[in-house]
């Protein structure tokens, strides 16, 4: 069944939270070890919406199976046309194209907001995520060595970018 891609609502936040915390606990896709709470996720969502940035969900039969968003890449007016995105898919739904649908929808939203470049920051050891981004037209543009630390090891960060 094809997912429905839509703007997240407050009712979606428990689903987003569950996906995020699962990714956080079991992977290096997020360079943090601190689980988020529902009030923190609600505050995060409200800030994104207030900034005019999308928070998209992928739903199948009402269940949130993925989410994606973007925000400012860096502070300062010189970076106002560049955004950095996040995309996460429920572990049961990975490999079904949901992440790609979410990122393509983000690219459309970015273009509508006048953005020029979308950036992805990926753990250098996550070859699947790097390939995923390259299939969507992102190109690898740099690597920062040992800038993250999780699971008792140093992590490299690969940057990929795509013009919107």
Rosetta constraint file for C-alpha pairs under 8 A:
AtomPair CA 1 CA 60 HARMONIC 7.01 0.50
AtomPair CA 2 CA 60 HARMONIC 6.92 0.50
AtomPair CA 3 CA 58 HARMONIC 5.44 0.50
AtomPair CA 3 CA 59 HARMONIC 5.12 0.50
AtomPair CA 3 CA 60 HARMONIC 4.85 0.50
AtomPair CA 3 CA 98 HARMONIC 7.15 0.50
AtomPair CA 4 CA 57 HARMONIC 7.82 0.50
AtomPair CA 4 CA 58 HARMONIC 5.44 0.50
AtomPair CA 4 CA 59 HARMONIC 5.14 0.50
AtomPair CA 4 CA 60 HARMONIC 6.43 0.50
AtomPair CA 5 CA 56 HARMONIC 6.57 0.50
AtomPair CA 5 CA 57 HARMONIC 5.58 0.50
AtomPair CA 5 CA 58 HARMONIC 4.61 0.50
AtomPair CA 5 CA 59 HARMONIC 6.57 0.50
AtomPair CA 5 CA 101 HARMONIC 7.73 0.50
AtomPair CA 5 CA 102 HARMONIC 6.93 0.50
AtomPair CA 5 CA 105 HARMONIC 7.80 0.50
AtomPair CA 6 CA 56 HARMONIC 5.43 0.50
AtomPair CA 6 CA 57 HARMONIC 5.49 0.50
AtomPair CA 6 CA 58 HARMONIC 6.72 0.50
AtomPair CA 6 CA 59 HARMONIC 7.98 0.50
AtomPair CA 7 CA 54 HARMONIC 6.73 0.50
AtomPair CA 7 CA 55 HARMONIC 5.74 0.50
AtomPair CA 7 CA 56 HARMONIC 4.49 0.50
AtomPair CA 7 CA 57 HARMONIC 6.13 0.50
AtomPair CA 8 CA 12 HARMONIC 5.93 0.50
AtomPair CA 8 CA 13 HARMONIC 7.62 0.50
AtomPair CA 8 CA 55 HARMONIC 5.56 0.50
AtomPair CA 8 CA 56 HARMONIC 5.20 0.50
AtomPair CA 8 CA 57 HARMONIC 5.46 0.50
AtomPair CA 9 CA 13 HARMONIC 7.08 0.50
AtomPair CA 10 CA 42 HARMONIC 7.25 0.50
AtomPair CA 12 CA 16 HARMONIC 6.37 0.50
AtomPair CA 12 CA 57 HARMONIC 7.86 0.50
AtomPair CA 12 CA 64 HARMONIC 6.80 0.50
AtomPair CA 13 CA 17 HARMONIC 5.92 0.50
AtomPair CA 13 CA 38 HARMONIC 7.23 0.50
AtomPair CA 13 CA 41 HARMONIC 6.86 0.50
AtomPair CA 13 CA 42 HARMONIC 6.78 0.50
AtomPair CA 14 CA 18 HARMONIC 6.16 0.50
AtomPair CA 14 CA 38 HARMONIC 6.68 0.50
AtomPair CA 15 CA 19 HARMONIC 6.33 0.50
AtomPair CA 15 CA 63 HARMONIC 7.51 0.50
AtomPair CA 15 CA 64 HARMONIC 5.47 0.50
AtomPair CA 15 CA 65 HARMONIC 7.69 0.50
AtomPair CA 16 CA 20 HARMONIC 6.09 0.50
AtomPair CA 16 CA 64 HARMONIC 6.98 0.50
AtomPair CA 16 CA 66 HARMONIC 7.23 0.50
AtomPair CA 16 CA 67 HARMONIC 6.57 0.50
AtomPair CA 17 CA 21 HARMONIC 6.00 0.50
AtomPair CA 17 CA 36 HARMONIC 7.13 0.50
AtomPair CA 17 CA 37 HARMONIC 7.41 0.50
AtomPair CA 17 CA 38 HARMONIC 6.65 0.50
AtomPair CA 17 CA 41 HARMONIC 6.61 0.50
AtomPair CA 18 CA 22 HARMONIC 6.11 0.50
AtomPair CA 19 CA 23 HARMONIC 6.24 0.50
AtomPair CA 19 CA 65 HARMONIC 7.80 0.50
AtomPair CA 19 CA 66 HARMONIC 7.25 0.50
AtomPair CA 19 CA 88 HARMONIC 7.01 0.50
AtomPair CA 19 CA 89 HARMONIC 6.76 0.50
AtomPair CA 19 CA 90 HARMONIC 5.39 0.50
AtomPair CA 19 CA 91 HARMONIC 7.81 0.50
AtomPair CA 20 CA 24 HARMONIC 6.03 0.50
AtomPair CA 20 CA 36 HARMONIC 8.00 0.50
AtomPair CA 20 CA 88 HARMONIC 7.02 0.50
AtomPair CA 21 CA 25 HARMONIC 6.05 0.50
AtomPair CA 21 CA 35 HARMONIC 5.60 0.50
AtomPair CA 21 CA 36 HARMONIC 6.63 0.50
AtomPair CA 22 CA 26 HARMONIC 6.12 0.50
AtomPair CA 23 CA 27 HARMONIC 5.55 0.50
AtomPair CA 23 CA 28 HARMONIC 7.82 0.50
AtomPair CA 23 CA 29 HARMONIC 6.83 0.50
AtomPair CA 23 CA 30 HARMONIC 7.27 0.50
AtomPair CA 23 CA 88 HARMONIC 7.58 0.50
AtomPair CA 24 CA 28 HARMONIC 7.06 0.50
AtomPair CA 24 CA 29 HARMONIC 7.06 0.50
AtomPair CA 24 CA 30 HARMONIC 5.69 0.50
AtomPair CA 24 CA 31 HARMONIC 7.87 0.50
AtomPair CA 24 CA 32 HARMONIC 6.80 0.50
AtomPair CA 24 CA 33 HARMONIC 6.37 0.50
AtomPair CA 24 CA 34 HARMONIC 7.75 0.50
AtomPair CA 24 CA 35 HARMONIC 6.99 0.50
AtomPair CA 25 CA 33 HARMONIC 6.81 0.50
AtomPair CA 25 CA 35 HARMONIC 7.70 0.50
AtomPair CA 28 CA 123 HARMONIC 6.53 0.50
AtomPair CA 28 CA 150 HARMONIC 7.04 0.50
AtomPair CA 29 CA 122 HARMONIC 6.71 0.50
AtomPair CA 29 CA 123 HARMONIC 6.27 0.50
AtomPair CA 29 CA 126 HARMONIC 7.93 0.50
AtomPair CA 31 CA 148 HARMONIC 6.15 0.50
AtomPair CA 31 CA 149 HARMONIC 6.82 0.50
AtomPair CA 31 CA 150 HARMONIC 6.40 0.50
AtomPair CA 32 CA 150 HARMONIC 6.92 0.50
AtomPair CA 33 CA 150 HARMONIC 7.16 0.50
AtomPair CA 36 CA 40 HARMONIC 6.21 0.50
AtomPair CA 36 CA 41 HARMONIC 6.65 0.50
AtomPair CA 37 CA 41 HARMONIC 6.22 0.50
AtomPair CA 38 CA 42 HARMONIC 6.06 0.50
AtomPair CA 39 CA 43 HARMONIC 6.22 0.50
AtomPair CA 40 CA 44 HARMONIC 6.17 0.50
AtomPair CA 41 CA 45 HARMONIC 6.10 0.50
AtomPair CA 42 CA 46 HARMONIC 6.15 0.50
AtomPair CA 43 CA 47 HARMONIC 6.24 0.50
AtomPair CA 44 CA 48 HARMONIC 6.38 0.50
AtomPair CA 45 CA 49 HARMONIC 6.21 0.50
AtomPair CA 45 CA 55 HARMONIC 7.30 0.50
AtomPair CA 46 CA 50 HARMONIC 6.01 0.50
AtomPair CA 47 CA 51 HARMONIC 6.19 0.50
AtomPair CA 48 CA 52 HARMONIC 6.45 0.50
AtomPair CA 48 CA 53 HARMONIC 5.26 0.50
AtomPair CA 48 CA 54 HARMONIC 6.93 0.50
AtomPair CA 48 CA 55 HARMONIC 7.17 0.50
AtomPair CA 48 CA 71 HARMONIC 7.36 0.50
AtomPair CA 49 CA 53 HARMONIC 5.58 0.50
AtomPair CA 49 CA 54 HARMONIC 6.63 0.50
AtomPair CA 49 CA 55 HARMONIC 7.41 0.50
AtomPair CA 53 CA 69 HARMONIC 7.30 0.50
AtomPair CA 53 CA 70 HARMONIC 6.60 0.50
AtomPair CA 53 CA 71 HARMONIC 6.62 0.50
AtomPair CA 54 CA 69 HARMONIC 5.60 0.50
AtomPair CA 54 CA 70 HARMONIC 6.82 0.50
AtomPair CA 54 CA 106 HARMONIC 7.43 0.50
AtomPair CA 54 CA 109 HARMONIC 7.15 0.50
AtomPair CA 55 CA 67 HARMONIC 7.07 0.50
AtomPair CA 55 CA 68 HARMONIC 5.89 0.50
AtomPair CA 55 CA 69 HARMONIC 4.61 0.50
AtomPair CA 55 CA 70 HARMONIC 7.53 0.50
AtomPair CA 56 CA 67 HARMONIC 5.40 0.50
AtomPair CA 56 CA 68 HARMONIC 5.23 0.50
AtomPair CA 56 CA 69 HARMONIC 6.20 0.50
AtomPair CA 56 CA 102 HARMONIC 7.07 0.50
AtomPair CA 56 CA 106 HARMONIC 7.86 0.50
AtomPair CA 57 CA 64 HARMONIC 6.39 0.50
AtomPair CA 57 CA 65 HARMONIC 7.48 0.50
AtomPair CA 57 CA 66 HARMONIC 5.66 0.50
AtomPair CA 57 CA 67 HARMONIC 4.30 0.50
AtomPair CA 57 CA 68 HARMONIC 6.59 0.50
AtomPair CA 57 CA 102 HARMONIC 7.51 0.50
AtomPair CA 58 CA 64 HARMONIC 5.79 0.50
AtomPair CA 58 CA 65 HARMONIC 5.62 0.50
AtomPair CA 58 CA 66 HARMONIC 5.01 0.50
AtomPair CA 58 CA 67 HARMONIC 6.06 0.50
AtomPair CA 58 CA 98 HARMONIC 6.92 0.50
AtomPair CA 58 CA 102 HARMONIC 7.05 0.50
AtomPair CA 59 CA 63 HARMONIC 5.12 0.50
AtomPair CA 59 CA 64 HARMONIC 4.50 0.50
AtomPair CA 59 CA 65 HARMONIC 5.68 0.50
AtomPair CA 59 CA 66 HARMONIC 7.26 0.50
AtomPair CA 60 CA 64 HARMONIC 6.77 0.50
AtomPair CA 60 CA 65 HARMONIC 6.98 0.50
AtomPair CA 65 CA 89 HARMONIC 5.81 0.50
AtomPair CA 65 CA 90 HARMONIC 5.05 0.50
AtomPair CA 65 CA 93 HARMONIC 6.45 0.50
AtomPair CA 65 CA 98 HARMONIC 7.98 0.50
AtomPair CA 66 CA 87 HARMONIC 7.42 0.50
AtomPair CA 66 CA 88 HARMONIC 5.56 0.50
AtomPair CA 66 CA 89 HARMONIC 4.03 0.50
AtomPair CA 66 CA 90 HARMONIC 5.72 0.50
AtomPair CA 66 CA 98 HARMONIC 6.97 0.50
AtomPair CA 66 CA 99 HARMONIC 7.08 0.50
AtomPair CA 66 CA 102 HARMONIC 7.91 0.50
AtomPair CA 67 CA 87 HARMONIC 5.81 0.50
AtomPair CA 67 CA 88 HARMONIC 5.63 0.50
AtomPair CA 67 CA 89 HARMONIC 6.55 0.50
AtomPair CA 67 CA 102 HARMONIC 7.01 0.50
AtomPair CA 68 CA 85 HARMONIC 7.14 0.50
AtomPair CA 68 CA 86 HARMONIC 5.36 0.50
AtomPair CA 68 CA 87 HARMONIC 4.19 0.50
AtomPair CA 68 CA 88 HARMONIC 6.46 0.50
AtomPair CA 68 CA 102 HARMONIC 6.06 0.50
AtomPair CA 68 CA 103 HARMONIC 6.92 0.50
AtomPair CA 68 CA 106 HARMONIC 7.39 0.50
AtomPair CA 69 CA 85 HARMONIC 5.60 0.50
AtomPair CA 69 CA 86 HARMONIC 5.42 0.50
AtomPair CA 69 CA 87 HARMONIC 6.70 0.50
AtomPair CA 69 CA 106 HARMONIC 6.94 0.50
AtomPair CA 70 CA 83 HARMONIC 6.05 0.50
AtomPair CA 70 CA 84 HARMONIC 5.36 0.50
AtomPair CA 70 CA 85 HARMONIC 3.98 0.50
AtomPair CA 70 CA 86 HARMONIC 6.07 0.50
AtomPair CA 70 CA 106 HARMONIC 7.56 0.50
AtomPair CA 71 CA 83 HARMONIC 5.37 0.50
AtomPair CA 71 CA 84 HARMONIC 5.64 0.50
AtomPair CA 71 CA 85 HARMONIC 6.52 0.50
AtomPair CA 72 CA 79 HARMONIC 7.72 0.50
AtomPair CA 72 CA 80 HARMONIC 7.07 0.50
AtomPair CA 72 CA 82 HARMONIC 6.65 0.50
AtomPair CA 72 CA 83 HARMONIC 4.77 0.50
AtomPair CA 72 CA 84 HARMONIC 6.22 0.50
AtomPair CA 73 CA 79 HARMONIC 6.88 0.50
AtomPair CA 73 CA 82 HARMONIC 5.79 0.50
AtomPair CA 73 CA 83 HARMONIC 4.61 0.50
AtomPair CA 73 CA 84 HARMONIC 4.93 0.50
AtomPair CA 73 CA 119 HARMONIC 7.39 0.50
AtomPair CA 74 CA 79 HARMONIC 6.10 0.50
AtomPair CA 75 CA 79 HARMONIC 6.76 0.50
AtomPair CA 75 CA 80 HARMONIC 7.86 0.50
AtomPair CA 76 CA 80 HARMONIC 7.00 0.50
AtomPair CA 80 CA 115 HARMONIC 7.64 0.50
AtomPair CA 81 CA 114 HARMONIC 6.93 0.50
AtomPair CA 81 CA 115 HARMONIC 4.44 0.50
AtomPair CA 81 CA 116 HARMONIC 5.18 0.50
AtomPair CA 81 CA 117 HARMONIC 6.62 0.50
AtomPair CA 82 CA 115 HARMONIC 5.99 0.50
AtomPair CA 82 CA 116 HARMONIC 5.92 0.50
AtomPair CA 82 CA 117 HARMONIC 4.81 0.50
AtomPair CA 82 CA 118 HARMONIC 5.86 0.50
AtomPair CA 82 CA 119 HARMONIC 7.34 0.50
AtomPair CA 83 CA 115 HARMONIC 7.24 0.50
AtomPair CA 83 CA 117 HARMONIC 6.44 0.50
AtomPair CA 83 CA 118 HARMONIC 4.98 0.50
AtomPair CA 83 CA 119 HARMONIC 6.10 0.50
AtomPair CA 84 CA 118 HARMONIC 5.54 0.50
AtomPair CA 84 CA 119 HARMONIC 4.52 0.50
AtomPair CA 84 CA 120 HARMONIC 5.79 0.50
AtomPair CA 84 CA 121 HARMONIC 7.73 0.50
AtomPair CA 85 CA 118 HARMONIC 6.82 0.50
AtomPair CA 85 CA 119 HARMONIC 6.41 0.50
AtomPair CA 85 CA 120 HARMONIC 5.96 0.50
AtomPair CA 86 CA 120 HARMONIC 7.48 0.50
AtomPair CA 87 CA 99 HARMONIC 6.52 0.50
AtomPair CA 87 CA 102 HARMONIC 7.31 0.50
AtomPair CA 87 CA 103 HARMONIC 7.12 0.50
AtomPair CA 88 CA 99 HARMONIC 6.93 0.50
AtomPair CA 89 CA 93 HARMONIC 6.45 0.50
AtomPair CA 89 CA 94 HARMONIC 5.98 0.50
AtomPair CA 89 CA 98 HARMONIC 7.12 0.50
AtomPair CA 89 CA 99 HARMONIC 6.32 0.50
AtomPair CA 90 CA 94 HARMONIC 6.48 0.50
AtomPair CA 93 CA 98 HARMONIC 7.55 0.50
AtomPair CA 94 CA 98 HARMONIC 7.29 0.50
AtomPair CA 94 CA 99 HARMONIC 7.77 0.50
AtomPair CA 97 CA 101 HARMONIC 6.36 0.50
AtomPair CA 98 CA 102 HARMONIC 6.25 0.50
AtomPair CA 99 CA 103 HARMONIC 6.24 0.50
AtomPair CA 100 CA 104 HARMONIC 6.07 0.50
AtomPair CA 100 CA 132 HARMONIC 7.74 0.50
AtomPair CA 100 CA 136 HARMONIC 7.18 0.50
AtomPair CA 101 CA 105 HARMONIC 6.20 0.50
AtomPair CA 102 CA 106 HARMONIC 6.25 0.50
AtomPair CA 103 CA 107 HARMONIC 6.24 0.50
AtomPair CA 104 CA 108 HARMONIC 6.53 0.50
AtomPair CA 104 CA 136 HARMONIC 7.82 0.50
AtomPair CA 105 CA 109 HARMONIC 6.36 0.50
AtomPair CA 106 CA 110 HARMONIC 5.98 0.50
AtomPair CA 107 CA 111 HARMONIC 6.19 0.50
AtomPair CA 107 CA 118 HARMONIC 7.77 0.50
AtomPair CA 107 CA 164 HARMONIC 5.98 0.50
AtomPair CA 108 CA 112 HARMONIC 6.30 0.50
AtomPair CA 108 CA 164 HARMONIC 7.89 0.50
AtomPair CA 109 CA 113 HARMONIC 6.34 0.50
AtomPair CA 110 CA 114 HARMONIC 6.40 0.50
AtomPair CA 110 CA 115 HARMONIC 5.19 0.50
AtomPair CA 110 CA 116 HARMONIC 7.70 0.50
AtomPair CA 110 CA 164 HARMONIC 6.90 0.50
AtomPair CA 111 CA 115 HARMONIC 5.46 0.50
AtomPair CA 111 CA 116 HARMONIC 7.14 0.50
AtomPair CA 111 CA 164 HARMONIC 6.00 0.50
AtomPair CA 115 CA 164 HARMONIC 6.86 0.50
AtomPair CA 116 CA 163 HARMONIC 5.73 0.50
AtomPair CA 116 CA 164 HARMONIC 5.26 0.50
AtomPair CA 117 CA 161 HARMONIC 6.70 0.50
AtomPair CA 117 CA 162 HARMONIC 5.65 0.50
AtomPair CA 117 CA 163 HARMONIC 4.39 0.50
AtomPair CA 117 CA 164 HARMONIC 5.39 0.50
AtomPair CA 118 CA 161 HARMONIC 5.59 0.50
AtomPair CA 118 CA 162 HARMONIC 5.38 0.50
AtomPair CA 118 CA 163 HARMONIC 6.34 0.50
AtomPair CA 118 CA 164 HARMONIC 6.55 0.50
AtomPair CA 119 CA 159 HARMONIC 6.86 0.50
AtomPair CA 119 CA 160 HARMONIC 5.74 0.50
AtomPair CA 119 CA 161 HARMONIC 4.38 0.50
AtomPair CA 119 CA 162 HARMONIC 6.62 0.50
AtomPair CA 120 CA 133 HARMONIC 7.96 0.50
AtomPair CA 120 CA 159 HARMONIC 5.68 0.50
AtomPair CA 120 CA 160 HARMONIC 5.11 0.50
AtomPair CA 120 CA 161 HARMONIC 6.14 0.50
AtomPair CA 121 CA 157 HARMONIC 6.25 0.50
AtomPair CA 121 CA 158 HARMONIC 5.69 0.50
AtomPair CA 121 CA 159 HARMONIC 4.77 0.50
AtomPair CA 121 CA 160 HARMONIC 6.57 0.50
AtomPair CA 122 CA 126 HARMONIC 6.95 0.50
AtomPair CA 122 CA 129 HARMONIC 6.99 0.50
AtomPair CA 122 CA 130 HARMONIC 6.89 0.50
AtomPair CA 122 CA 157 HARMONIC 5.59 0.50
AtomPair CA 122 CA 158 HARMONIC 5.15 0.50
AtomPair CA 122 CA 159 HARMONIC 6.47 0.50
AtomPair CA 122 CA 160 HARMONIC 7.90 0.50
AtomPair CA 123 CA 155 HARMONIC 6.60 0.50
AtomPair CA 123 CA 156 HARMONIC 5.91 0.50
AtomPair CA 123 CA 157 HARMONIC 4.87 0.50
AtomPair CA 123 CA 158 HARMONIC 6.11 0.50
AtomPair CA 124 CA 130 HARMONIC 7.85 0.50
AtomPair CA 124 CA 143 HARMONIC 7.63 0.50
AtomPair CA 124 CA 155 HARMONIC 7.32 0.50
AtomPair CA 124 CA 156 HARMONIC 5.31 0.50
AtomPair CA 124 CA 157 HARMONIC 5.34 0.50
AtomPair CA 124 CA 158 HARMONIC 5.23 0.50
AtomPair CA 125 CA 155 HARMONIC 8.00 0.50
AtomPair CA 125 CA 156 HARMONIC 7.61 0.50
AtomPair CA 126 CA 130 HARMONIC 6.46 0.50
AtomPair CA 127 CA 131 HARMONIC 6.12 0.50
AtomPair CA 128 CA 132 HARMONIC 6.05 0.50
AtomPair CA 129 CA 133 HARMONIC 6.24 0.50
AtomPair CA 130 CA 134 HARMONIC 6.22 0.50
AtomPair CA 131 CA 135 HARMONIC 6.12 0.50
AtomPair CA 132 CA 136 HARMONIC 6.61 0.50
AtomPair CA 133 CA 137 HARMONIC 6.59 0.50
AtomPair CA 133 CA 138 HARMONIC 5.31 0.50
AtomPair CA 133 CA 139 HARMONIC 7.69 0.50
AtomPair CA 133 CA 160 HARMONIC 7.57 0.50
AtomPair CA 134 CA 138 HARMONIC 4.69 0.50
AtomPair CA 134 CA 139 HARMONIC 5.86 0.50
AtomPair CA 134 CA 140 HARMONIC 7.72 0.50
AtomPair CA 137 CA 162 HARMONIC 6.27 0.50
AtomPair CA 138 CA 160 HARMONIC 5.70 0.50
AtomPair CA 138 CA 161 HARMONIC 4.99 0.50
AtomPair CA 138 CA 162 HARMONIC 4.55 0.50
AtomPair CA 139 CA 160 HARMONIC 5.13 0.50
AtomPair CA 139 CA 161 HARMONIC 5.50 0.50
AtomPair CA 139 CA 162 HARMONIC 6.47 0.50
AtomPair CA 140 CA 158 HARMONIC 7.18 0.50
AtomPair CA 140 CA 159 HARMONIC 5.99 0.50
AtomPair CA 140 CA 160 HARMONIC 4.24 0.50
AtomPair CA 140 CA 161 HARMONIC 6.68 0.50
AtomPair CA 141 CA 158 HARMONIC 7.72 0.50
AtomPair CA 141 CA 159 HARMONIC 5.73 0.50
AtomPair CA 141 CA 160 HARMONIC 5.42 0.50
AtomPair CA 141 CA 161 HARMONIC 6.88 0.50
AtomPair CA 142 CA 158 HARMONIC 5.82 0.50
AtomPair CA 142 CA 159 HARMONIC 5.24 0.50
AtomPair CA 142 CA 160 HARMONIC 7.18 0.50
AtomPair CA 143 CA 156 HARMONIC 6.85 0.50
AtomPair CA 143 CA 157 HARMONIC 5.57 0.50
AtomPair CA 143 CA 158 HARMONIC 4.33 0.50
AtomPair CA 143 CA 159 HARMONIC 6.05 0.50
AtomPair CA 144 CA 156 HARMONIC 5.63 0.50
AtomPair CA 144 CA 157 HARMONIC 5.13 0.50
AtomPair CA 144 CA 158 HARMONIC 6.43 0.50
AtomPair CA 145 CA 155 HARMONIC 7.04 0.50
AtomPair CA 145 CA 156 HARMONIC 4.47 0.50
AtomPair CA 145 CA 157 HARMONIC 6.55 0.50
AtomPair CA 146 CA 154 HARMONIC 5.00 0.50
AtomPair CA 146 CA 155 HARMONIC 4.87 0.50
AtomPair CA 146 CA 156 HARMONIC 4.74 0.50
AtomPair CA 146 CA 157 HARMONIC 7.56 0.50
AtomPair CA 147 CA 154 HARMONIC 7.08 0.50
AtomPair CA 147 CA 155 HARMONIC 6.16 0.50
AtomPair CA 147 CA 156 HARMONIC 5.92 0.50
AtomPair CA 147 CA 157 HARMONIC 6.81 0.50
AtomPair CA 148 CA 154 HARMONIC 5.72 0.50
AtomPair CA 148 CA 155 HARMONIC 4.68 0.50
AtomPair CA 148 CA 156 HARMONIC 6.45 0.50
AtomPair CA 148 CA 157 HARMONIC 7.38 0.50
AtomPair CA 149 CA 153 HARMONIC 5.59 0.50
AtomPair CA 149 CA 154 HARMONIC 4.55 0.50
AtomPair CA 149 CA 155 HARMONIC 5.59 0.50
AtomPair CA 150 CA 154 HARMONIC 6.71 0.50
AtomPair CA 150 CA 155 HARMONIC 7.24 0.50
